Amino acid sequence: MSTYSPEFIRAIPKTDLHVHLDGSLRIPTLIELAQERGVELPADDEAGLRREVFRDHYANLGEYLHGFKYTCAVLRDPVALERCAFEMADDAFAEGVRYMEVRFAPQLHVTEEMSLEQTLVAVTAGLRRAEATWNTAPGVVAGTEPPFRCGIIVCAMRFFTAGFSPFFASYVEAHAYRDLKEIIVLASEDLARAAVAIRDRLGIPIVGFDLAGQEDGYPAGPHRAAYAFAHRHFMSKTVHAGEAFGPESIFQAITELHADRIGHGFHIFSHEKVTSPDIADPQAYCDALAQYIADRRITVEVCLTSNLQTNPEIGAIANHTFGRMIDARLSVTLCTDNRLVSNTTVSKEYELAVANFNLTPERLRHLTIYGFKRSFYTGSYLDKRHYVRQVIDYYESCERDFSVSG
């Protein structure tokens, strides 16, 4: 088993391609914003919130999602969104992240005073301020260290009700004569159209489209129109799939929704979760699915801590399917999912991976570089190639500095 010092893990350039803004606030900021905006929290100090809401362990997905009730409530104005986007990026850069894609559902934050477009403008302002702050570092200026880059992924919802946010309340009311499932699908297409228009008109770095939320009972297939629109307008696509449902959810995401990456993908090998009566051999189906994904380099955004918290039956990190993904040579990258809710960082996720799986220096290097190569980079392809080369050179310099070889 290869071992690496925490200092090395922190130093190497890393990505975070799957991280939710509203799940990644600093607790002191949450408390301050709640006090300013009259949002009642279960506790008014960090220890109390860690005890009551943001725990290390959760009984189920419902407990895990409970904290978003408070974070979303304090983010419904441009000042809060810009501040929290900046702080999130600031925290990431401080632990060695050099590229991140911040995802959120702007529909959860829209109010009568703040449009969907304004939510994206505010988050962009925070991220660009972080880039401007950190890209004056001596190593970045000298060209020996890769600059900090950020993009935005907008999230459609597999499921929502009028109670999710003021926007969704208005949206449901405006379509009162439709079935809720029809409304949900319509909202996804509206978001895809808005994301493309805002990206093209304002130059906001919206780099991808996502589908998040409750998998079981709300399949991805009905959202084809939204993804087809994003696909036709050259917007990259990722889908939360295989987190709480089986392999068929992953297959549907990559075949019907043109997914370039898969969020979580934990159940890719779970043949016991295959439900279609048309699949005669579930084990062979899962093997073929893994082969299909590996062959096409469809990257899986792995969130170890989060998966353990939302699927307590896993028991221990060593039981996570990440090990099988690595052995099958899938393109995988480590992500946080939610820095606050999961009480984690990218460095912690790497430390968990190297402590529980046989990550040789070569495997660790490939795992890290995959994140940059399979990112939805904001610039041109040639710019991305140059950036990845900078990352590789810097990673190799870290290996030399810490005497890591192999």
Secondary structure by P-SEA (a helix, b strand, c coil): cccccaaaaaacccccccccccccccaaaaaaaaaaaccccccccaaaaaacccccccccccccccaaaaaaaaaccaaaaaaaaaaaaaaaaaacccbbbbbbcccccccccccaaaaaaaaaaaaaaaaaaaccccccccccbbbbbbbbbbbbbccccccccaaaaaaaaaaccccaaaaaaaaaaaaaaaaaaaaaacccccccccccccccccccccaaaaaaaaaaabbbbbbbccccccaaaaaaaaaccccccccccccccccccccccccccaaaaaaaaaaaaaaacccccccaaaaaaaccccccccccaaaaaaaaccbbbbbccccccccccaaaaaaaaaacccccaaaaaaaaaaaaaaccccccaaaaaaaaaaaaaaaaaaaaaacccc
